[in-house]
Amino acid sequence: MANKTGTTQAALRFAYQVGAVGEPGQDDRALYREAVADAQLLHRLGYDAAWLVEHHFSDYYPQPNPLLFLSHLAAACPGLGLGTAVMVLPWYDPVRFAEDLAMLGSLTDGELHIGMGRGTAKSEYDAFGIGMETARERFRETWQFTRRALQGGPFTFAGKHVNFATPTEIRPAFGARKPNFYGAIGSIESAGIMADLGLPPLCLSSFPDHILQRILATWRTRSAEAGHPTDANLPISIKCFVADTDAEAQQLALKYLPAFFALQVRHYQSDDAPWGNIEGYQQFNRMFANLRLLSDPANLGPYLAQNLIGSPETVARRVREYADLGFNYLLISNATYGVPRAVRHQTIRLFAEEVMPRVRAAAPAAAAE
């Protein structure tokens, strides 16, 4: 089956991003158990994987060690796929990052999806004492080291942040069970950068469809030029509220998303536009400029239309539009600040029981056309 890009469309896969979220007033220990409860439900309902984000020092997903959290989820949900969206590589020693990944792979049975990025919160960089201007070089070196470690056996490595002058082997060994890796995309330019590094893109639904299409086209072109495969999982992270009717789903989104965006404003300090003079981050002043506007429900109409907000029929139609753009792995979530378990689980259930069957039933008809 071909999509609008002219490429063959792989079977769609669906995952859910869990998080340390819940009703206001719950302590961190309780919030972590909310994430486990979400993972257990989506495991029972047949989702592909549970993914986690990484953040530090605030209410904005207080989960600083995704790999540790995922190892716990692996024990709670045996066989469930696990993912990160994303690990912020500049904050890691390359050796420890590769070792931790190898350990997670050795301890778990489900498929691993490791999304990686540079991170965009200056407050987090400042707390770690790491200059944001070094983010791209740190990202590149950590990924290059990890990629070499995946090959196994003793090796040497000469970098700015790590040097193996004597041949050294990472243990435990990765073996044949290697993770799927992805690079977070913040612009059309970064799609080309990730392609050069041999990383499939991990996109966000905050981009309009025509930009998403250009991101995938740029990635495919640059990947082919670099001799890298273009047949890969192509994930996109999407906010999702499903209810019996469009009006009910929109009401839920308008109730909970403004607080999510207001929290982003505080976490990323977007009102202060802190990225203007930081090499490689200038575009984020433009990208984050609308966060304050999105914290007002009156401004959320276009955002709701861009994401998966509505009845099962409406959401299934929008899922097919993302598939037509070229995405084959949808990472959905309504696990945001303040959203109670009942609301999260309603979407998890309705998406699995009513959206997924609609999408899969439509696939043979689209292939026939």
C-alpha positions in Angstrom: 0.0 0.0 0.0 1.5 3.4 -1.0 1.0 6.6 0.9 1.1 10.2 -0.3 4.9 10.1 -0.3 4.9 7.3 -2.9 6.6 4.9 -0.5 5.2 1.6 0.7 3.2 2.0 3.9 4.0 -0.5 6.7 1.4 -1.8 9.1 0.6 0.8 11.7 1.8 0.2 15.2 0.5 2.0 18.3 2.2 2.9 21.6 1.2 5.1 24.6 3.4 7.5 26.5 3.0 6.9 30.2 4.1 9.4 32.8 4.3 10.4 36.4 1.0 12.3 36.3 -2.3 12.3 38.1 -4.7 14.4 40.1 -3.2 17.5 41.8 -2.0 16.8 45.3 -0.6 13.3 44.7 3.0 12.8 45.9 5.7 11.6 43.6 5.5 8.0 44.8 1.8 8.0 44.0 2.4 9.5 40.5 4.9 6.8 39.7 2.3 4.2 40.5 -0.2 6.0 38.2 2.3 5.4 35.3 2.6 1.7 36.2 -1.2 1.4 36.2 -1.4 3.0 32.8 1.3 0.6 31.4 -0.5 -2.4 32.8 -3.7 -1.4 31.1 -2.2 -0.8 27.7 -0.3 -4.0 28.0 -3.6 -5.9 28.5 -5.2 -4.1 25.6 -2.5 -5.0 23.1 -0.5 -1.8 22.6 2.9 -2.1 21.2 4.9 -0.4 23.9 5.0 2.1 26.8 7.3 5.1 26.3 8.6 7.6 28.8 10.1 11.1 28.6 13.0 12.4 30.6 12.8 15.6 32.6 14.3 17.0 35.8 13.7 19.4 38.7 10.0 20.3 38.1 6.4 19.1 37.9 6.8 18.6 34.2 7.2 14.8 34.2 9.4 14.4 37.2 11.1 11.2 35.9 14.9 11.8 35.6 15.9 8.2 34.8 13.7 6.7 32.1 15.8 3.5 31.8 15.5 2.7 35.5 11.8 3.3 35.2 11.5 1.1 32.1 13.3 -1.8 33.9 10.6 -1.6 36.5 7.8 -1.5 33.9 9.4 -4.6 32.2 8.9 -6.5 35.4 5.4 -5.3 35.9 4.4 -5.9 32.2 6.5 -8.9 30.9 7.0 -8.8 27.2 5.6 -5.2 26.7 7.7 -3.0 24.4 9.5 -0.1 26.0 10.5 3.2 24.7 12.0 6.7 25.5 10.8 10.0 24.0 13.5 11.1 24.6 16.7 10.4 26.4 18.7 13.7 26.4 22.1 12.5 25.3 24.2 15.7 26.2 23.5 15.0 29.9 25.1 11.5 29.8 28.5 10.2 30.0 28.7 8.2 26.7 30.1 5.0 28.4 27.5 5.0 31.1 24.7 5.6 28.6 25.8 2.6 26.4 26.2 0.4 29.5 22.8 1.3 30.9 21.2 0.5 27.5 23.0 -2.9 27.4 21.8 -3.7 30.9 18.2 -2.8 30.1 18.3 -5.0 27.0 19.7 -7.9 29.0 17.0 -7.6 31.7 13.9 -7.2 29.5 12.1 -9.2 26.9 10.0 -6.6 25.0 11.2 -4.7 22.0 13.2 -1.5 22.9 12.7 1.9 21.2 15.2 4.5 22.2 14.3 8.0 21.1 17.2 10.5 21.7 17.4 14.2 21.6 19.4 17.3 22.6 16.9 18.7 25.2 15.5 22.3 25.1 15.1 23.4 28.7 17.9 25.8 29.6 17.0 25.4 33.3 18.0 21.7 33.2 21.2 22.5 31.3 22.1 25.1 33.9 21.4 22.8 36.8 23.7 20.2 35.3 26.4 22.8 34.6 26.5 21.9 30.9 26.6 24.6 28.2 23.7 24.3 25.7 26.1 25.4 23.0 27.8 22.0 23.3 24.6 20.0 22.9 25.1 19.0 19.3 28.6 17.8 19.7 27.7 15.9 22.9 24.7 14.3 21.2 26.8 13.2 18.2 29.6 11.8 20.3 27.4 9.9 22.6 25.5 8.4 19.7 28.7 7.5 17.8 30.1 5.8 20.9 26.8 3.9 21.4 26.7 2.8 17.8 30.2 1.4 18.0 29.4 -0.3 21.3 26.5 -2.1 19.6 28.9 -3.9 17.4 30.4 -5.8 20.4 33.9 -6.8 21.2 36.8 -4.6 22.4 37.2 -1.3 20.7 39.0 2.0 20.9 37.3 5.4 20.7 38.8 8.9 20.6 36.4 11.7 21.4 36.2 14.9 23.3 34.2 13.5 26.1 35.4 9.9 26.2 38.6 8.1 25.1 39.2 4.4 25.0 42.9 4.3 24.2 43.1 0.6 25.2 40.7 -1.8 23.5 37.8 -2.1 25.9 34.5 -4.1 25.7 31.1 -2.9 27.0 29.5 -5.4 29.3 26.9 -6.7 29.3 27.2 -7.2 25.6 24.3 -6.0 23.4 24.2 -9.3 21.5 21.6 -9.8 18.8 18.8 -7.9 20.7 19.6 -4.3 19.8 17.2 -1.4 20.4 15.5 0.6 17.7 17.0 4.1 17.8 15.4 7.4 16.8 16.5 11.0 16.7 14.1 13.8 17.9 13.2 16.3 15.1 12.8 20.0 16.0 13.0 21.3 12.4 13.4 20.3 8.8 17.2 21.0 9.2 17.4 18.5 12.0 15.8 15.8 9.8 18.8 16.0 7.6 21.2 15.9 10.6 19.5 12.7 11.9 19.6 11.2 8.5 23.4 11.8 8.3 23.7 10.0 11.7 21.7 7.0 10.5 18.8 7.7 12.8 15.1 7.6 11.9 13.2 10.7 12.9 10.9 11.0 15.9 8.5 13.8 15.1 6.0 15.8 17.1 2.4 16.6 16.0 2.9 20.2 16.8 4.1 20.7 13.2 1.4 21.2 10.5 1.0 18.4 8.0 2.9 20.1 5.1 6.0 20.5 7.4 5.8 16.9 8.6 5.7 15.8 5.0 8.8 17.9 4.2 10.6 16.5 7.3 10.0 12.9 6.1 11.0 13.8 2.6 14.2 15.5 3.7 15.1 12.6 5.9 14.5 10.0 3.2 16.5 11.9 0.6 19.5 12.5 3.0 19.4 8.9 4.3 19.5 7.6 0.8 22.4 9.9 -0.1 24.3 8.7 3.0 23.7 5.1 2.2 21.4 4.5 5.2 18.2 2.5 5.1 14.9 4.4 4.6 12.7 1.4 5.5 12.3 2.0 9.3 9.8 2.7 12.0 8.7 6.3 11.6 7.2 7.4 14.9 5.2 10.5 15.7 4.2 11.7 19.2 0.5 12.9 19.3 -1.8 14.1 22.0 -5.0 12.1 22.2 -8.4 12.4 23.9 -11.0 9.9 22.8 -14.7 10.0 23.9 -18.0 8.9 22.6 -18.5 12.1 20.8 -16.3 14.9 19.3 -17.8 17.4 21.7 -17.0 15.3 24.8 -13.4 14.7 23.7 -12.9 18.4 22.9 -14.3 19.3 26.3 -11.7 17.0 28.0 -8.9 18.4 25.9 -9.9 22.0 26.7 -10.1 21.2 30.4 -6.6 19.6 30.7 -4.3 20.8 27.9 -4.2 24.5 29.0 -2.5 23.4 32.3 -0.1 21.3 30.4 1.0 24.2 28.2 1.2 26.6 31.2 3.5 24.1 32.9 5.6 24.0 29.7 5.9 27.8 29.8 7.3 27.6 33.3 9.6 24.6 32.6 11.1 25.9 29.4 11.0 29.6 30.5 9.6 30.3 27.1 8.4 33.8 28.0 12.0 34.8 28.5 13.0 33.4 25.1 16.3 31.9 26.5 17.6 30.4 23.3 18.2 33.5 21.2 22.0 33.6 21.6 22.7 29.8 21.9 24.2 28.2 18.8 21.9 25.6 17.3 18.9 26.7 19.4 17.8 30.0 17.8 14.8 28.3 16.0 13.3 27.4 19.4 12.4 31.0 20.1 10.0 30.7 17.2 8.8 27.2 18.0 8.0 28.0 21.7 6.5 31.4 21.1 3.0 30.1 21.0 3.1 28.2 24.3 1.6 31.0 26.3 -1.2 31.3 23.7 -1.9 27.6 24.0 -2.5 27.8 27.7 -5.7 29.7 26.9 -8.5 27.3 25.9 -9.8 29.9 23.4 -6.7 29.4 21.2 -6.6 25.6 21.1 -8.9 25.0 18.1 -6.1 24.5 15.5 -4.1 22.3 18.0 -7.1 20.0 18.6 -7.6 19.6 14.9 -3.9 18.7 14.4 -4.0 16.0 17.1 -6.2 13.1 17.9 -9.2 14.7 19.6 -12.7 13.3 19.0 -14.9 10.3 18.7 -13.4 7.0 17.6 -14.5 7.7 14.1 -12.9 11.1 14.0 -9.7 9.9 15.6 -9.4 7.0 13.2 -9.8 9.3 10.3 -7.0 11.5 11.6 -4.8 8.5 12.2 -5.2 7.5 8.6 -4.1 11.0 7.6 -0.9 10.6 9.6 -0.4 7.2 7.9 -0.8 8.8 4.5 1.9 11.3 5.4 4.3 8.4 5.9 4.2 7.6 9.6 3.8 4.0 10.7 4.3 4.2 14.5 1.9 6.4 16.5 2.9 7.3 20.0 -0.2 8.7 21.6 -0.8 10.1 25.1 -3.1 12.1 27.3 -0.9 11.5 30.3 -0.3 15.1 31.1 -0.2 17.2 34.3 -3.4 16.9 36.3 -5.2 14.3 34.1 -6.8 11.7 36.4 -6.6 8.0 35.9 -10.3 7.7 34.8 -9.7 10.1 31.9 -6.5 8.6 30.8 -7.9 5.1 30.9 -11.0 6.1 28.9 -8.8 7.2 26.0 -6.5 4.1 26.4 -9.5 1.8 26.2 -11.5 3.6 23.5 -8.4 3.9 21.3 -7.6 0.2 21.6 -11.1 -1.1 21.4 -12.7 1.2 18.8 -10.0 3.3 17.0 -7.5 0.5 16.2 -10.1 -1.8 14.7 -11.4 1.0 12.5 -8.0 1.9 11.2 -7.1 -1.8 10.5 -10.4 -2.4 8.8 -9.8 0.6 6.5 -6.3 -0.6 5.5 -7.4 -3.4 3.1 -9.9 -1.0 1.4 -7.2 1.7 0.9 -4.8 -0.9 -0.4 -7.4 -2.1 -2.9 -7.9 1.4 -4.2 
